Each structure stands twice: as structure tokens, then as C-alpha cells.
Amino acid sequence: PIGTYTTVDVGKGTGGGMMKQLIPDAPSAWMPYVQVKDIDASTKKAKKLGAKIMKDVTEVPDMGWLSILVDPTGAMIGLWEPKGR
């Protein structure tokens, strides 16, 4: 396992989650994720619009897919497509 992921369930609406930083010697940070309908298309579009892809589309077993990018202004954001959509 890569670590424990703690989810924040708020009932209806936006939830969240937390986990220990996995990058050695990196500081703690918050990173927002946005849910997308098609992670492949969304990641490619972000790159076309100037984003730097830090982690290309990656499957999270039994949960979905994510990618992580830095937008042209330097802000980091994750994209998320849940499994079974």
C-alpha cells in the first residue's frame, strides 16, 4: 500500500480526503482536485492550453483515475474521474 487515505464525507455536496505526503523531503501541501467526465480528454486539453503535466493519467485501483498538472500561472491542481461513471 502507498499509504492511508482518509476521506471527508459531508453527505451531499463536496467532500475531500487527506493523506501523508509521499514525496520525500517535500513540504505538506493542500491540492484541490476537480471531477471530470473524461480524464484522458481533460488532461490532453489542459496540456494543449499550456498546463505542465506533473503526473499523467494514473489508475487508482478500484476507485478511478487521476492526473496532476500545473496551470500556466503556476497553480497545481488534480483531475479526478471516479470509476463507474
Secondary structure as UniProt FT lines:
FT   STRAND          5..8
FT   STRAND          16..19
FT   TURN            24..25
FT   STRAND          33..35
FT   HELIX           39..48
FT   TURN            49..50
FT   STRAND          52..60
FT   TURN            61..63
FT   STRAND          64..70
FT   TURN            72..73
FT   STRAND          76..82
FT   TURN            83..84
//
